[in-house]
Amino acid sequence: FILYIMGGLGITAGSHRLWAHRSYRARFPLRILLAIFQTMAFQNCVYEWSRDHRVHHKYSETHADPHNANRGFFFAHVGWLLCRKHPDVIRKGKDLKMDDLRADPVVRFQEKFYLPLVGLICFILPTILPYFLWSESLWNSYFICGLFRYVFTLHCTWLVNSVAHSWGMKPYDRRINPSENLFVSIGAIGEGFHNYHHTFPFDYSTSEYGFKYFNLTTGFINVMAKIGWAYDLKKVSPEMIKQRRLRTGDLKMEHQW
């Protein structure tokens, strides 16, 4: 469970909210920690993950979207990883400015040594540490702490692309597919507030409600801010949220949680 949370934070607080959206800034120690967690998740290196996610937001639900939900639930969930990228995804990805990530030594180091680091952090250490620390069998360590934890984390991330683009409430923008889905938020430690996130992608919390409703990632970032490792946290004002709700939100579908 702890490894699942660590890997999840590497994606949510790291690849997603820090490196893809720049919704807050992180000191060097936090960037190293998040890069380690992100490597444990084994979902492409920070650079590739962030590039694909920026393309996803800029061209959401078009052929340039890497996991375009309009191509079906299975494609959005995992199918996009089982086939070649649409030419528009490649072309638009090359057009994006990624200078900020190229300038980060942590991102560059992880990209350069990604596969050896994945082998060590995602599989070897989760297998041998339980064996040596509390005499767990290598079989259980590998298949539960290694493989099962890895696959479970993958599907929690993919649920954001599939379920949260298909079912849920749209209190902020009824015109788009991304929706508020509590089930996804629980599994993806705070990433299920997807209608809000696609409406206000620069908000570090990805939610109007901050730490509430299982937004563990926001709680983690808040703690990092308390100790000075995270700063410049971007947040949408209540007035801006209210105005957007009235203009484009589905007022019949307020949060029922």
ABEGO torsion letter per residue (X at the ends): XAAAAAAAAAAAABAAAAAAAGABBBBAAAAAAAAAAAAAAGAEBAAAAAAAAAAAAAABGBAABABBAAAEAAAAAAAAAABBBBAAAAAAAAABBAAAAAABAAAAAAAAAAAAAAAAAAAAAAAAAAAAAAGBBAAAAAAAABAAAAAAAAAAAAAAAAAAAABEBBAABAABABBBBAAAAAAAGGAABAAAAAABAABAAGBAAEABGGBAAAAAAAAAAAAGABBGBBBBBAAAAAAAAAAABBAABBBAX
